Amino acid sequence: MIIFNETVKNITGHSPTLFRAPSGSYDNKTISAAEELGMMTIQWDAEPPATVKNGCI
């Protein structure tokens, strides 16, 4: 995560402030690690459109 954050900062001039764990899988260690890097852990839940669910796209 550190290398990624440094890369984003080098490209954009801004450090990431939000973190979403891959597949939405996280625990207290993940949250603590993100906080140590100055990031807040976020999650979202969104259902894809039916066409995407059914493999039509």
C-alpha positions, 0 to 999 in steps of 0.5 A: 500500500505504501508504494501505491500511495507514493506512486499516486502522490507522485503522479497527482500531487495528492496522497490517497485518503480513502481505502477500500479493501479488495473484495470488501474483505477487511478486519481491525488490522486492515483498518489500523494499517490504513489509519497509520497511512492517514487513510480512512477505510470505506465500503460500498454495496452496489448491485450491478444492472441486470444486464451485467449480472446476466453476462449480457455486457 
